[in-house]
Every structure is written in C-alpha cells, then in structure tokens.
Amino acid sequence: MIIINGKILPMEGEIVENGFVSWENGVITGIGPMENLPEDAAAAGLDAHGGWVLPGLVDAHTHLGLFEDSLGFEGEDGNEDTDPVTPQLRVIDGINPMERSFTEARQAGVTCCVVSPGSCNPIAGQIAAIKTAGRRIDDMIVKAPCAMKFALGENPKSCYNDKDEAPVTRMATAALIRETLYKAKEYAAQKQRAEEPADAPEYDAKMEALLPVLDGSCQAHFHAHRADDIFTALRIAKEFSLKPVILHGTEAHLVADILAGEQVPICSGPILTDRSKPELHHLTEQSPALLTEAGIPTAIITDHPETPLKHYMRCAVAAVQAGMQPMDALRAMTIVPAQIIGLQQRVGSLRAGKDADLFVTDGDPFDYRTKVTAVFIDGRQVI
C-alpha cells in the first residue's frame, strides 16, 4: 500500500512537502519525496491530493471503553470502589471494543490509546495500551500491562469519604500505597528466598500484580492534580524505585522549574473541560506549552470520556492558541506519548519498521474546516 502526493509529517525527521508513505504487512517500508518513487508504484497509490499525512494519534491516558457512551451504571466499569487497593484488576477485562467511541476515535485519527482504570482507588489496577480498531480486545493489545494505576488527591478521598471508610485524607491514601508496596516487596523477597516450591509464599494476586512495578518493567502512573500530590507521587516513587508518570498534573506548570530537574513525564490534561472540583482551580490551556518549554516530556491527553477522543485534535488547537508551538503540539499527541509509555519503536511516528498507523487530512489539521479523509491501523484502512 502506498499513499502519494501528501505533505508528510513524520514527527521524526524533516517534513516532506510532497511525498509518499509505503507499507507492507502492516509495517512501514518507506517514506520520501515523490521524485524517489517509481512511476508504476505511484500509479497504484492512494492520492492524498496535497493533504497532510500524519502518524496516528496516541493518547497516553484514557478510559476508552470503560465508561460507555450514553449508559449509566450498566456501562461503567472503571472503578471497583469496594476495595481501595486493587492492583490485580486488569483493565482489558473491562473494555468494550464495540462501544461507539472507538469508531469516533478512529474517525479523528486516534489509532492507539492507553486505557486506565479510574481514579477512585489509591491503587486501581493494570493499564493497557491498545489499538482503536478491532472487535476482540485480545487482538487490539499493544502492551498489557504497560503500567499500574495509582491515584492521589480528591478522588480517593471523595470516593471513600462517602462510604465512611479509609482513606479519607491524603495521608491515608499515601500510607495505603506505601503499605501495599512494602508488602509486595516482602512477598518478592520471600519468593526469592524460597529454595523449594513449598517454601514460597501462598499465591497473592495483588502482590503478583505489583512485582513488575517494583522491578521497573512496568511503569507507575500517578493520578495527581495538585502540586503537593505530584510531589507525594515522586516521593513514593523514589522510596520504592518506581518509574513514575504523572497523569493530569493540573498544577505542574506552577512548579515546572522543580519538575524539570526530576525529568518525570507529564500527561497533561484534559484541558477542554470545566473546573469541576477544587483541585482543578489552576487548570489552564497554557500547561502543555509551559511544561514543554521547561524541558519536561509532555503529552496532551483527553482523559476520555472527560474530553471525548473525537475532540483530541481540538485539544492541540487549544494548546497552540495558548502559546504552544504547532509542531510541539503534534508531537505531544504522537511521538512524545509513545516515548513516555515506551512504545516509540512501534507507534508515534512515520518511520520504516514501525506500525503502519497513520491518517490523512484534506488540509492543515489545526484548521477547523479540515477533515480526516482516511485512517489506517496496522496497514488496514479503517476509515
């Protein structure tokens, strides 16, 4: 398959003003100017007619398929709020790929999403990176688990205060996380010390789920809006040698100079939303620009369905209107989130050897009149 006569924005390397992208068996095989493409190959290509060709958009934090469109409790599968510590939960067991937001995401050029449990529980469960096309979640997985979800601040407090159960303070939330991580550390040590199977500790699903987090093979994604919650996340991460990523970081721009020294990635957003609770008081569309300018790895996120994925490009427009450079905004929705979640060898840019995830527009994607004309996931046209 070949797309021809497009303005190619690879996100890694220079823009090709009039070029092609080719792929075979779902993997990109070539990219370059039209003059480098043989005439017979060009004749068989899909003509972009001067439109833009971009890598599929990658959202590093969503709840896609967990909180279903136009449904109430029946379609809400993101928060198991009967227990504040649930690392054993696998988000793939709650995702409904047939939910129509998947179609709307593809129509907007979104080809890969990180789907996370909700933020009711201090330790909420295993996160997965998936493609947005498919009918069976097992066939859509890019990496699962790719991270463990932790939550700080108002959400756990509010959830369990309503039940008159712990945690109802930030102190208790952090203490529960520490206690559980310490138990998992001891569990790992007991397994390592066991010389015979009979000496090993009894199987514990919660502890087993946390072992990859403790050994660094699985990231720790911390829901944290306020600056103090961000620093609590980093404090815990240092105590247990975790690989932290901050989700939302609503006040991160207020402490960007400090965070720049930490080099902790921020998944910034959603910025197209209201200030629905006190910890969103400092929410601003300027955050992605300010964090990027400070040298912090920053991805723009929707937190779907908080901001529906069909509006993902509008998040970039809002960030640019608030001062972000256009190419920085596009990178914050493609290669930067791919790098943050460790999938840059597969998604996030147009390069030979990577997944053929891309979309074509009929003009500048920042222009409100521009439409997505074609979307490909793993080389297969889905729009």
C-alpha positions as CSV (number, residue, x, y, z in Angstrom):
1,M,0.0,0.0,0.0
2,I,1.2,3.5,-0.8
3,I,-0.1,7.0,-0.1
4,I,1.2,9.5,-2.6
5,N,1.1,13.3,-3.1
6,G,0.8,14.2,0.6
7,K,2.5,16.6,2.9
8,I,4.3,14.0,5.2
9,L,4.8,14.9,8.8
10,P,6.8,12.0,10.2
11,M,7.4,13.5,13.7
12,E,11.0,12.1,13.5
13,G,12.9,13.8,10.7
14,E,12.1,16.6,8.3
15,I,8.7,17.3,6.8
16,V,8.3,16.1,3.2
17,E,6.3,18.7,1.3
18,N,5.2,16.4,-1.5
19,G,5.9,12.8,-0.7
20,F,4.8,9.2,-0.2
21,V,4.5,6.6,2.6
22,S,4.5,2.9,1.7
23,W,3.9,-0.2,3.8
24,E,3.6,-3.9,3.6
25,N,2.1,-6.5,6.0
26,G,1.2,-3.7,8.4
27,V,4.7,-2.3,8.7
28,I,6.0,0.9,7.1
29,T,8.6,0.2,4.4
30,G,9.4,3.7,3.0
31,I,8.9,7.4,3.2
32,G,10.2,10.1,1.0
33,P,9.6,12.7,-1.7
34,M,7.6,11.8,-4.8
35,E,10.6,12.0,-7.1
36,N,12.1,9.0,-5.3
37,L,9.0,6.8,-6.1
38,P,8.9,4.9,-9.4
39,E,6.1,5.9,-11.7
40,D,4.5,2.4,-11.7
41,A,4.3,2.5,-7.9
42,A,2.9,6.0,-7.8
43,A,0.1,4.9,-10.2
44,A,-1.1,2.3,-7.7
45,G,-1.0,4.7,-4.7
46,L,-3.8,6.3,-2.8
47,D,-3.7,10.0,-3.8
48,A,-3.7,12.4,-0.8
49,H,-4.2,15.3,-3.3
50,G,-1.9,17.6,-1.3
51,G,-3.4,16.7,2.1
52,W,-1.4,16.1,5.2
53,V,-0.2,12.6,6.2
54,L,0.5,12.1,9.9
55,P,1.2,9.2,12.2
56,G,-1.8,8.0,14.1
57,L,-2.6,10.0,17.2
58,V,-1.6,8.4,20.5
59,D,-3.4,9.3,23.7
60,A,-1.4,8.3,26.8
61,H,-4.4,8.4,29.2
62,T,-8.0,7.5,28.5
63,H,-10.8,5.4,29.9
64,L,-11.9,4.3,26.4
65,G,-14.5,1.5,26.5
66,L,-14.7,1.6,30.4
67,F,-17.3,4.3,30.8
68,E,-19.6,3.6,27.9
69,D,-21.4,6.3,25.8
70,S,-25.0,7.1,26.8
71,L,-25.1,4.5,29.5
72,G,-25.2,4.8,33.3
73,F,-24.1,2.2,35.8
74,E,-24.6,-0.6,33.3
75,G,-21.7,0.7,31.2
76,E,-19.4,2.0,34.0
77,D,-16.6,-0.4,34.6
78,G,-13.7,1.8,35.6
79,N,-13.9,1.9,39.4
80,E,-14.0,-1.1,41.7
81,D,-14.8,1.0,44.7
82,T,-15.4,-1.8,47.1
83,D,-11.7,-2.1,47.9
84,P,-9.2,0.8,47.9
85,V,-6.3,-1.5,46.9
86,T,-6.9,-3.4,43.6
87,P,-3.7,-3.8,41.7
88,Q,-4.8,-7.3,40.5
89,L,-7.5,-5.8,38.2
90,R,-6.8,-5.9,34.5
91,V,-8.3,-3.1,32.5
92,I,-8.6,-5.3,29.5
93,D,-11.3,-7.2,31.3
94,G,-13.5,-4.1,31.4
95,I,-13.0,-2.6,27.9
96,N,-15.9,-3.0,25.4
97,P,-14.3,-2.6,21.9
98,M,-17.8,-2.4,20.4
99,E,-18.6,0.9,22.2
100,R,-19.1,3.6,19.6
101,S,-16.4,5.9,21.0
102,F,-13.9,3.6,19.3
103,T,-15.4,4.5,15.9
104,E,-15.3,8.2,16.8
105,A,-11.7,7.9,17.9
106,R,-10.7,6.3,14.6
107,Q,-12.6,9.0,12.7
108,A,-10.5,11.6,14.5
109,G,-7.2,9.9,13.6
110,V,-6.6,8.3,17.0
111,T,-5.1,4.9,16.4
112,C,-3.5,4.0,19.8
113,C,-4.7,4.7,23.4
114,V,-3.5,3.9,26.8
115,V,-6.6,2.8,28.8
116,S,-6.5,3.1,32.5
117,P,-8.8,2.2,35.4
118,G,-10.5,5.1,37.1
119,S,-9.0,7.1,40.0
120,C,-11.3,6.1,42.9
121,N,-8.7,3.7,44.4
122,P,-5.2,4.6,45.6
123,I,-4.0,1.5,43.7
124,A,-6.6,0.9,40.9
125,G,-5.2,-1.8,38.6
126,Q,-3.2,-2.6,35.5
127,I,-3.2,-0.2,32.5
128,A,-3.1,-1.4,28.8
129,A,-2.0,0.2,25.5
130,I,-4.4,-0.8,22.7
131,K,-5.1,0.0,19.1
132,T,-8.5,1.5,18.4
133,A,-9.6,-1.0,15.8
134,G,-10.9,-4.4,16.5
135,R,-13.8,-6.4,17.9
136,R,-11.9,-8.5,20.4
137,I,-9.6,-6.7,22.9
138,D,-7.1,-9.5,22.9
139,D,-6.3,-8.7,19.2
140,M,-6.0,-4.9,19.9
141,I,-3.4,-5.0,22.7
142,V,-0.1,-3.3,22.1
143,K,1.2,-3.9,25.6
144,A,-0.6,-5.1,28.7
145,P,0.1,-4.3,31.3
146,C,2.1,-1.2,30.4
147,A,1.6,0.5,33.8
148,M,0.0,0.3,37.2
149,K,-2.6,3.0,38.1
150,F,-2.2,4.9,41.4
151,A,-4.4,7.8,42.5
152,L,-3.8,10.7,44.9
153,G,-5.8,13.7,45.9
154,E,-9.5,14.4,45.9
155,N,-10.8,11.3,44.0
156,P,-9.9,8.6,46.5
157,K,-10.8,11.0,49.4
158,S,-14.2,11.7,48.0
159,C,-14.9,8.1,47.0
160,Y,-14.2,6.6,50.4
161,N,-15.5,9.5,52.5
162,D,-18.9,8.8,51.0
163,K,-18.6,5.3,52.3
164,D,-17.1,6.4,55.7
165,E,-14.1,4.2,55.0
166,A,-10.4,4.8,54.7
167,P,-8.8,6.6,53.0
168,V,-10.4,10.0,53.7
169,T,-7.2,12.0,53.8
170,R,-4.2,12.5,51.6
171,M,-2.1,11.0,54.4
172,A,-4.1,7.8,54.5
173,T,-4.0,7.5,50.7
174,A,-0.3,7.7,50.6
175,A,0.0,5.3,53.6
176,L,-2.1,2.7,51.9
177,I,0.1,2.8,48.8
178,R,3.3,2.6,50.8
179,E,2.0,-0.3,53.0
180,T,0.9,-2.3,49.9
181,L,4.2,-1.7,48.1
182,Y,6.2,-2.7,51.2
183,K,4.1,-5.9,51.4
184,A,4.8,-6.6,47.7
185,K,8.5,-6.1,48.3
186,E,8.5,-8.6,51.1
187,Y,6.5,-11.0,49.0
188,A,9.1,-10.8,46.3
189,A,11.9,-11.4,48.8
190,Q,10.1,-14.4,50.2
191,K,9.7,-15.9,46.7
192,Q,13.4,-15.3,46.0
193,R,14.5,-16.9,49.3
194,A,12.3,-20.0,48.7
195,E,14.6,-22.9,47.8
196,E,11.6,-25.3,47.3
197,P,8.1,-24.6,45.9
198,A,6.7,-25.5,49.3
199,D,8.7,-22.7,50.9
200,A,7.2,-20.0,48.6
201,P,4.5,-17.7,50.0
202,E,0.9,-18.5,49.2
203,Y,-0.1,-17.0,45.8
204,D,-1.4,-13.5,46.2
205,A,-2.9,-11.9,43.1
206,K,-2.4,-8.3,44.5
207,M,1.2,-8.9,45.3
208,E,2.0,-10.6,42.0
209,A,0.5,-7.7,40.0
210,L,2.9,-5.3,41.8
211,L,6.1,-7.2,41.2
212,P,6.6,-5.8,37.7
213,V,6.1,-2.3,39.1
214,L,8.8,-2.9,41.8
215,D,11.3,-4.4,39.3
216,G,10.9,-1.5,36.9
217,S,9.4,-3.4,34.0
218,C,6.0,-1.8,34.5
219,Q,5.5,2.0,34.9
220,A,3.7,3.6,37.8
221,H,1.1,6.1,36.5
222,F,0.0,8.5,39.3
223,H,-3.2,10.5,39.0
224,A,-2.2,13.8,40.6
225,H,-3.6,17.3,40.0
226,R,-2.2,19.5,42.8
227,A,1.5,20.2,43.1
228,D,1.7,18.6,46.6
229,D,0.1,15.4,45.2
230,I,2.7,15.4,42.4
231,F,5.5,15.6,44.9
232,T,3.9,12.9,47.0
233,A,3.9,10.7,43.9
234,L,7.6,11.4,43.3
235,R,8.4,10.8,47.0
236,I,6.8,7.3,46.9
237,A,8.4,6.5,43.5
238,K,11.8,7.3,44.9
239,E,11.2,5.3,48.1
240,F,10.4,2.1,46.0
241,S,12.5,2.8,42.9
242,L,9.4,3.1,40.7
243,K,9.2,4.5,37.2
244,P,6.7,7.3,37.6
245,V,4.5,9.1,35.1
246,I,2.2,12.0,36.3
247,L,-1.3,11.9,35.0
248,H,-3.1,15.3,34.6
249,G,-0.6,17.5,36.5
250,T,-3.0,20.4,36.6
251,E,-0.7,22.4,38.8
252,A,2.6,21.1,37.3
253,H,3.2,24.3,35.4
254,L,3.3,26.1,38.8
255,V,6.4,24.0,39.8
256,A,7.8,23.4,36.3
257,D,11.2,24.5,37.3
258,I,11.4,21.9,40.0
259,L,9.9,19.1,37.9
260,A,12.3,19.9,35.1
261,G,15.1,18.6,37.3
262,E,13.2,15.4,38.1
263,Q,12.6,14.7,34.4
264,V,9.3,13.0,35.2
265,P,6.9,12.8,32.2
266,I,3.6,14.7,32.5
267,C,0.4,13.6,30.7
268,S,-1.2,17.0,30.7
269,G,-4.9,17.4,30.6
270,P,-7.7,17.3,30.0
271,I,-7.6,21.0,29.1
272,L,-11.0,21.1,27.3
273,T,-13.1,20.7,30.5
274,D,-14.5,22.7,33.3
275,R,-13.0,23.3,36.7
276,S,-15.4,20.8,38.3
277,K,-13.6,20.4,41.6
278,P,-11.3,22.4,43.9
279,E,-8.0,20.8,42.7
280,L,-8.7,22.0,39.2
281,H,-8.6,25.6,40.3
282,H,-5.4,26.2,38.4
283,L,-6.4,24.4,35.2
284,T,-5.2,26.3,32.1
285,E,-4.7,25.6,28.4
286,Q,-1.2,27.0,28.8
287,S,0.0,24.0,30.8
288,P,1.3,21.9,27.8
289,A,3.2,24.8,26.4
290,L,4.7,25.8,29.8
291,L,5.8,22.3,30.6
292,T,7.3,21.7,27.2
293,E,9.2,25.0,27.3
294,A,10.6,23.9,30.7
295,G,12.0,20.8,29.0
296,I,9.6,18.3,30.6
297,P,8.4,15.4,28.5
298,T,4.8,16.4,28.0
299,A,1.9,14.6,26.3
300,I,-1.5,16.1,25.7
301,I,-4.3,13.8,26.9
302,T,-8.1,13.8,26.8
303,D,-8.9,11.6,29.8
304,H,-11.7,10.3,27.6
305,P,-14.6,10.5,28.2
306,E,-13.9,13.6,30.2
307,T,-13.0,15.1,26.8
308,P,-14.2,12.7,24.1
309,L,-11.5,11.3,21.9
310,K,-13.2,12.7,18.8
311,H,-12.1,16.1,20.1
312,Y,-8.4,15.2,20.5
313,M,-7.1,17.5,17.8
314,R,-9.1,20.3,19.3
315,C,-7.1,19.9,22.4
316,A,-4.0,20.6,20.3
317,V,-5.7,23.6,18.8
318,A,-6.4,25.0,22.3
319,A,-2.8,24.4,23.4
320,V,-1.5,26.2,20.3
321,Q,-3.9,29.1,20.9
322,A,-2.5,29.3,24.4
323,G,1.1,29.5,23.2
324,M,2.3,26.1,22.3
325,Q,4.3,25.7,19.0
326,P,2.2,23.7,16.4
327,M,4.8,21.0,15.9
328,D,5.3,20.7,19.6
329,A,1.5,20.1,20.0
330,L,1.5,17.5,17.3
331,R,4.5,15.7,18.9
332,A,2.7,15.8,22.2
333,M,-0.1,13.7,20.6
334,T,2.2,11.3,18.7
335,I,5.9,10.6,19.4
336,V,6.1,12.1,22.9
337,P,3.3,9.9,24.4
338,A,4.7,6.9,22.5
339,Q,8.1,7.6,24.2
340,I,6.5,8.2,27.6
341,I,4.9,4.8,27.6
342,G,7.9,3.1,26.0
343,L,6.2,2.2,22.6
344,Q,8.2,4.5,20.4
345,Q,9.6,1.6,18.4
346,R,6.1,0.8,17.2
347,V,3.9,3.9,17.2
348,G,4.0,7.7,17.3
349,S,5.9,8.5,14.1
350,L,6.3,7.5,10.4
351,R,9.5,5.5,10.0
352,A,10.4,2.3,8.3
353,G,9.9,-0.7,10.5
354,K,7.1,0.9,12.6
355,D,3.4,0.0,12.6
356,A,1.6,1.5,9.6
357,D,-0.7,3.6,11.8
358,L,-1.4,6.9,10.0
359,F,-4.2,9.2,8.9
360,V,-4.7,11.6,6.0
361,T,-6.4,15.0,6.2
362,D,-7.6,17.3,3.4
363,G,-5.7,20.3,4.9
364,D,-3.9,21.7,7.9
365,P,-5.2,19.7,11.0
366,F,-5.3,22.9,13.0
367,D,-7.9,24.5,10.6
368,Y,-11.4,23.9,11.9
369,R,-12.6,23.2,8.4
370,T,-10.1,20.3,7.9
371,K,-11.5,16.8,7.6
372,V,-9.9,13.4,8.1
373,T,-10.2,11.5,4.8
374,A,-8.5,8.2,5.6
375,V,-7.2,6.3,8.6
376,F,-5.0,3.2,8.6
377,I,-4.2,0.9,11.6
378,D,-1.6,-1.8,11.1
379,G,-1.8,-1.0,7.4
380,R,-5.5,-1.7,7.2
381,Q,-7.8,1.1,6.2
382,V,-10.4,1.6,9.0
383,I,-11.9,5.0,7.8
